[in-house]
Amino acid sequence: MTNIFEYAPAPESRAIVDIKPSYGLFINGEFVDGHGTSFKTINPATEEVLAEVAEASDADVDEAVRAARRAYTRVWSRMSGAERAKYLYRIARIIQERGRELAVLESIDNGKPIKESRDVDIPVVAAHFFYYAGWADKLEHSGYGSTPLGVAGQVIPWNFPLLMLAWKIAPALACGNTVVLKPAETTPLTALLFAEICQQADLPPGVVNIVTGAGDTGRAIVAHPDVDKVAFTGSTEVGKAIARAVAGTEKKVTLELGGKAANIVFDDAPLDQAIEGIVNGIFFNQGHVCCAGSRLLVQESVADEVMTRLKRRMSTLRVGDPLDKNTDVGAINSAEQLAKIRELSQIGEDEGAERWSTPCDLPSKGFWFEPTVFTGVSQAHRIAREEIFGPVLSVLTFRTPSEAVEKANNTPFGLSAGVWTDKGSRILSMANKLRAGVVWANTFNKFDPTSPFGGYKESGYGREGGRHGLEAYLKGADA
Ligand code: NAD
């Protein structure tokens, strides 16, 4: 779609991906049919049915957990860390080699722009495997001991399908655990391609098992008595249900849940960079980002200027075909998510906030939402409190640093925050006062495998990434 500039389309070819008409479950190193029904996965940019995917039943989950237990007891937990590392390095290198294929498939199944899947998701996926491969033979220096937990049951969402898989599988395997992972029901395809990569890497059967399905399959993994650790990324509502389900059991749990991050712009900030950071903070991945900078807190003295520049910049965002290399904002992942974004945006209007959307034509097929900003938002508004999980920004103003801190922290969530200012001392004092797991200074949405990521309050508990990410998969220093 074009806005104020005209470009010739530059679509990436999809010939590199081989999408099969149907997929089974990946259990014990093989693709099997499963005993349940099946569901369709579609391309959210065109509504084209991509494949029929098996829906794992309780019996299938049980089979996967048993395969993971066997592989844990007989092979993986007995292998030296240095040997496990070789497999992780091999997987990382295959991910790099097949990077273009993975990126195209991710954009087709998820709707995200190819420039993001190609330049962000897939490189960071490979980086996670490389990083944790490096830990596998050094666990005694981690501070968390070197004894694995056993079988990890892992459930992930649709916004970064392969990246969330990497965040879960790489540390689990490095520490000597085996896994049963369920991708989200709208984005199963790259996880199934990852299963093929496990075969290509000669990973011992049962070390990684991928079971596809929806909430019931996730519930069966969480409830399975032989799962030692549950790792979940997804909504706060489901996270709370999982916390209830495992309460009173021996299972270890980490929960990475929702967010409503404040992106705070002071009047001494370099405004051109801040505008880029605001745009990246909320429109990256269509705003389907748990740590998205969905609340802009801007100092009153520069609010008008920031809004003028922001709208001008938003008008240049190209919304459309995810496979076009010029696309900035792709498709919304599902009809359900689009309905949720529309509903909350309507509530924003009804609450009296002023809505402005970029002037762009949206494709007639598929799920789309134009980049949108709400001004005149107060802290009591639902669009300031609830996660919209779409390309919608709520703007609030502040006068003093303490007012910025108070407004930023006035949320049930605490995953991330951004601070834009010229003063290093202000960055430090803000970072100390903001109740958020990650605070970015003069940048936003930067991810690195060496850096821990996780939340406060209703954004969950536990950390993924970095040395801290090992804690979730080890028994502890004195085990
Ligand atoms: P969701 O909670 O609906 O689904 C997440 C996963 O859980 C899916 O695989 C789903 O099939 C499964 N599931 C659903 N019900 C279940 C149940 N009762 N038991 C077990 N599994 C169940 O979330 P979503 O809509 O797919 O993802 C969006 C949410 O994820 C947002 O709230 C976002 O903030 C959050 N998220 C958080 C992080 C983080 O690191 N904190 C990262 C990405 C996304």
Residues whose N, C-alpha, C, O or C-beta is under 5 A from the ligand:
A	BS01	NAD	V155 I156 P157 W158 K182 P183 A184 E185 G213 A214 G215 G218 R219 T233 G234 S235 T236 V238 A241 E256 L257 G258 G259 C290 S459
